[in-house]
Amino acid sequence: MNEHRLGDVCRLTGFSQRRVRHYERMGLLDKVRRTTGNQRRYSDAQVERLKTIRRLRAAHVPLTVIRSLLRLVSSNSLGGDAQALTLVLTICGAMRDELSAIEGLVVVLRERAADSRNVPAEVMALHSRSG
Protein backbone atom coordinates (compact mmCIF):
# COMPACT_ATOMS: atom_id res chain seq x y z
CA MET A 1 0.00 0.00 0.00
CA ASN A 2 1.34 3.40 -0.99
CA GLU A 3 1.09 6.37 1.30
CA HIS A 4 0.85 9.90 -0.01
CA ARG A 5 1.67 13.26 1.53
CA LEU A 6 -1.00 15.94 1.52
CA GLY A 7 0.71 17.90 -1.26
CA ASP A 8 0.86 14.79 -3.44
CA VAL A 9 -2.81 14.08 -2.77
CA CYS A 10 -3.68 17.60 -3.86
CA ARG A 11 -1.71 17.21 -7.07
CA LEU A 12 -3.35 13.83 -7.81
CA THR A 13 -6.91 14.97 -7.08
CA GLY A 14 -6.95 18.65 -7.99
CA PHE A 15 -8.19 19.66 -4.53
CA SER A 16 -6.51 22.27 -2.35
CA GLN A 17 -5.03 21.25 1.00
CA ARG A 18 -7.78 23.18 2.74
CA ARG A 19 -10.47 21.28 0.78
CA VAL A 20 -8.93 17.89 1.54
CA ARG A 21 -8.79 18.71 5.26
CA HIS A 22 -12.39 19.95 5.08
CA TYR A 23 -13.52 16.64 3.58
CA GLU A 24 -11.58 14.86 6.32
CA ARG A 25 -13.42 16.82 9.02
CA MET A 26 -16.74 16.07 7.30
CA GLY A 27 -16.01 12.37 7.55
CA LEU A 28 -15.80 11.77 3.79
CA LEU A 29 -12.46 10.01 4.31
CA ASP A 30 -11.54 7.20 6.64
CA LYS A 31 -9.23 8.18 9.47
CA VAL A 32 -6.01 9.56 8.01
CA ARG A 33 -2.80 8.10 9.37
CA ARG A 34 -0.38 10.51 11.03
CA THR A 35 3.38 10.18 11.22
CA THR A 36 5.29 10.64 14.45
CA GLY A 37 5.85 14.22 13.24
CA ASN A 38 2.02 14.58 12.97
CA GLN A 39 2.04 14.76 9.16
CA ARG A 40 -0.90 13.29 7.28
CA ARG A 41 -0.43 10.17 5.15
CA TYR A 42 -3.17 9.13 2.74
CA SER A 43 -3.69 5.65 1.32
CA ASP A 44 -4.31 4.85 -2.35
CA ALA A 45 -7.93 4.10 -1.41
CA GLN A 46 -8.32 7.55 0.13
CA VAL A 47 -6.88 9.17 -3.00
CA GLU A 48 -9.35 7.19 -5.14
CA ARG A 49 -12.20 8.26 -2.87
CA LEU A 50 -11.18 11.90 -3.29
CA LYS A 51 -11.13 11.43 -7.07
CA THR A 52 -14.67 10.03 -6.85
CA ILE A 53 -15.72 13.04 -4.78
CA ARG A 54 -14.13 15.29 -7.42
CA ARG A 55 -16.16 13.65 -10.21
CA LEU A 56 -19.40 13.83 -8.23
CA ARG A 57 -18.82 17.47 -7.29
CA ALA A 58 -18.11 18.26 -10.95
CA ALA A 59 -21.61 16.90 -11.64
CA HIS A 60 -22.93 19.27 -8.94
CA VAL A 61 -23.90 16.45 -6.59
CA PRO A 62 -24.41 17.94 -3.10
CA LEU A 63 -21.93 16.92 -0.40
CA THR A 64 -24.75 15.53 1.73
CA VAL A 65 -25.67 13.12 -1.08
CA ILE A 66 -22.01 12.22 -1.64
CA ARG A 67 -21.54 11.49 2.06
CA SER A 68 -24.60 9.21 2.12
CA LEU A 69 -23.52 7.42 -1.04
CA LEU A 70 -19.97 6.88 0.26
CA ARG A 71 -21.35 5.47 3.53
CA LEU A 72 -23.51 3.02 1.61
CA VAL A 73 -20.59 1.98 -0.58
CA SER A 74 -18.35 1.54 2.49
CA SER A 75 -20.95 -0.62 4.23
CA ASN A 76 -21.48 -2.74 1.09
CA SER A 77 -25.23 -2.17 1.28
CA LEU A 78 -25.83 -1.02 -2.29
CA GLY A 79 -27.53 -4.12 -3.70
CA GLY A 80 -31.24 -3.40 -4.12
CA ASP A 81 -31.26 -0.89 -1.29
CA ALA A 82 -34.00 1.72 -1.75
CA GLN A 83 -31.88 4.43 -0.16
CA ALA A 84 -29.00 3.70 -2.53
CA LEU A 85 -31.37 3.79 -5.49
CA THR A 86 -32.68 7.18 -4.37
CA LEU A 87 -29.15 8.53 -4.11
CA VAL A 88 -28.14 7.20 -7.51
CA LEU A 89 -31.28 8.68 -9.06
CA THR A 90 -30.47 12.02 -7.40
CA ILE A 91 -26.99 11.92 -8.91
CA CYS A 92 -28.41 11.02 -12.32
CA GLY A 93 -30.86 13.89 -12.06
CA ALA A 94 -28.08 16.34 -11.23
CA MET A 95 -26.04 15.08 -14.16
CA ARG A 96 -29.06 15.28 -16.47
CA ASP A 97 -29.64 18.91 -15.41
CA GLU A 98 -25.99 19.71 -16.08
CA LEU A 99 -26.13 18.05 -19.50
CA SER A 100 -29.30 19.96 -20.35
CA ALA A 101 -27.61 23.26 -19.48
CA ILE A 102 -24.61 22.37 -21.65
CA GLU A 103 -26.85 21.35 -24.55
CA GLY A 104 -28.65 24.70 -24.28
CA LEU A 105 -25.33 26.51 -24.45
CA VAL A 106 -24.34 24.49 -27.53
CA VAL A 107 -27.58 25.51 -29.29
CA VAL A 108 -26.94 29.19 -28.56
CA LEU A 109 -23.33 28.98 -29.72
CA ARG A 110 -24.33 27.16 -32.93
CA GLU A 111 -26.90 29.85 -33.69
CA ARG A 112 -24.34 32.58 -33.13
CA ALA A 113 -21.77 30.77 -35.24
CA ALA A 114 -24.28 30.36 -38.08
CA ASP A 115 -25.06 34.09 -37.95
CA SER A 116 -21.44 35.17 -37.90
CA ARG A 117 -19.59 35.92 -41.12
CA ASN A 118 -16.19 35.92 -39.41
CA VAL A 119 -16.14 32.32 -38.27
CA PRO A 120 -13.08 30.41 -39.54
CA ALA A 121 -13.83 27.70 -42.12
CA GLU A 122 -12.53 24.95 -39.77
CA VAL A 123 -15.01 25.96 -37.09
CA MET A 124 -17.90 26.03 -39.55
CA ALA A 125 -16.85 22.57 -40.77
CA LEU A 126 -17.06 21.31 -37.17
CA HIS A 127 -20.42 23.05 -36.81
CA SER A 128 -21.86 21.34 -39.86
CA ARG A 129 -20.50 17.89 -38.83
CA SER A 130 -21.84 18.00 -35.26
CA GLY A 131 -25.22 19.50 -36.05
N, C-alpha and C positions, 0 to 999 in steps of 0.2 A: 504494500500500500504506500503510495506517495503522499507526502505531506507538503503543503504549499504555504508560503508566507502570505500575509494579507496583500502585499503589493502585487504578488504573482496572481493571486485570486482576482484582484481588480483588473489586471491586464487580460486574464483569460475570460472574464465574464462581462467586462465593460461597465461594471459598477464602480462607484467611488468607494473609498474606505469607509466613509461615513454611512453610505447606503448599506454596505455589507454588515457593519456593526448594528445598524438599525434593524435589519432583517434578523440578525442574531437575537437582539432584545425582544423582537416580536415572537420569537419561537419558530421561525420558518426554517431554521437550521438546527440539527442535533447539536448537543453540547460540543463546543469547540475546544480542542486540546490546547493547553498552555504549556510553554516550556518553563524550565526553572527560572528563566529571566522574564517570565510572564508574557511572552510573545505568543500570539495566536498561531495555530497550525491547523490548516484545513485539509480534510481528506479529499480524495478524488470524488467520492460520492457527494460531498458537500459542494464541491465545485460544479458537479453535474446538476445538483439541485438548484444552485444559483442560476445556471444557464436556463433551466426550465422556467424559473421565476422570470428571467429576462424575457423569454419568448411569450409567456402569458401576459406580462405587463405590456409588451409591445402590442398585444391584441386588446389592450385596455381592460383586462380582467382585473376586477377589484382585489386588493390584498386579502380581504376577508374571505373571498371565494377561493383564492389561491391557498390560503392557510387551511381551509377546510378540505380542499382537494388533496393537499400534501399529507394531511393527517390520515385521510382515508387510504391513500397509497401506502403510507408507512405501516398502517395496521392491516394491510392486505385484505381490506373489506370492500373491494370494488365490484366483485362479481355479483350482478343482479341487484345491488343495493339501490334502493329508491333515492337515497340522499346523494349517492355518487352520480346517478343518472341526472338528477336535478342540477348538480354542479356542472356536469359535462354539457348539458343543454344550455346553461347560462353562459358558459365559455363559448359555445357555438354561436349563440345569439350575439354576443359581443363581437365575435369575429365577423359574423354576417353583417352587422351594422357598420363595422370598419370597412369591409369590402364594398358595401353599398356606397359609402361616402367616397371611396376611391373611384368607383365606377362613375359616380356623378362628376367628379373632377375630370376624369378622362373625357367624358362627353363635352364638357365645357371647353377643354383644351382643344379637342378635335374641331369643334365649331369655330373657335378662334383661328386655328391653323388654316381651316378651309377658307376663311374670310380674308386672311392675310396674303398680300402679294409678295411679301419679302421673306417667305419661308424657303429655306434652302431645299433644293430638289431631293436631297437624301431624306430629309424629314418628311416631305410630302410622299415619298415612296413608302416610308414606314407607315404613314397615315393611311395610305390606300391599302396596304397589305393587312393591317390590323383591324380595319373597319368592318 
